[in-house]
Amino acid sequence: MPSSDNLVFYTHPRSRGRIVRWMLEEIGVSYSTEVLEYGTTMKAPVYLAINPMGKVPAIRHGGIVVTECAAICAYLADAFPEAALAPPLGSPARGDYYRWLFFVAGPYEAAVSNQALGVTVPPEKEVFVGYGSFPRVLDTLEAAVRDRPFLAGGRFSAADVYVGAQIGFGLMFGTIEKRPAFVRYFENLSSRPAYLRAEHLDGGSMQAGKPA
């Protein structure tokens, strides 16, 4: 496994890269940051060789490249086990960890994006989309965070980084309802020192910008 000396983080402060910044601060290892600009360095050949989608975030860890926020969070948790940000393999908590990490990366993000774009799926067509309906997704996520501070095994994990950040974005931009369970869950996470360091590094309170 490459050392943290070879860990490079590609981002823009007004992007989903803020999720990965938080994750990096949680694992507590050294890394270098390359800030890319929309429409220029993000689309330049040197970065397209890293991520052909021309978007951030991405990481390069030695010769390993990982893109997509949930994948990066899962990778970092496994690459730096000393941070204890993933439940043990084979434990019941590992199932919850995978379940909610990828529920939010898949059904939740698709449902929120379509809702924000005004895309309404007719009830008879819900079988064709992975999330069914927007209200069902929110109800499912609300039930997951309502009565517990963390999603997997009673301990903070990379799943909380990813899910918490997405809920935080939703509350900030008004793309999800300010349900008490969502507010309580995010407020608990956003008081963590690593979250506060990440926010400081990315320029304080998030301002609306282009999504990456």
HELIX and SHEET records of a PDB file:
HELIX    1   1 SER A    4  ASN A    6  5                                   3    
HELIX    2   2 GLY A   17  ILE A   27  1                                  11    
HELIX    3   3 THR A   41  LYS A   43  5                                   3    
HELIX    4   4 PRO A   45  LEU A   48  1                                   4    
HELIX    5   5 CYS A   69  ALA A   79  1                                  11    
HELIX    6   6 PRO A   81  ALA A   83  5                                   3    
HELIX    7   7 PRO A   92  PHE A  103  1                                  12    
HELIX    8   8 VAL A  104  TYR A  108  3                                   5    
HELIX    9   9 GLU A  109  ALA A  116  1                                   8    
HELIX   10  10 PRO A  123  PHE A  128  5                                   6    
HELIX   11  11 PHE A  134  VAL A  145  1                                  12    
HELIX   12  12 ALA A  158  PHE A  173  1                                  16    
HELIX   13  13 PRO A  180  LEU A  189  1                                  10    
HELIX   14  14 PRO A  193  LEU A  201  1                                   9    
SHEET    1   A 4 SER A  32  VAL A  35  0                                        
SHEET    2   A 4 LEU A   7  THR A  11  1                                        
SHEET    3   A 4 ALA A  58  HIS A  61 -1                                        
SHEET    4   A 4 ILE A  64  THR A  67 -1                                        
END                                                                             
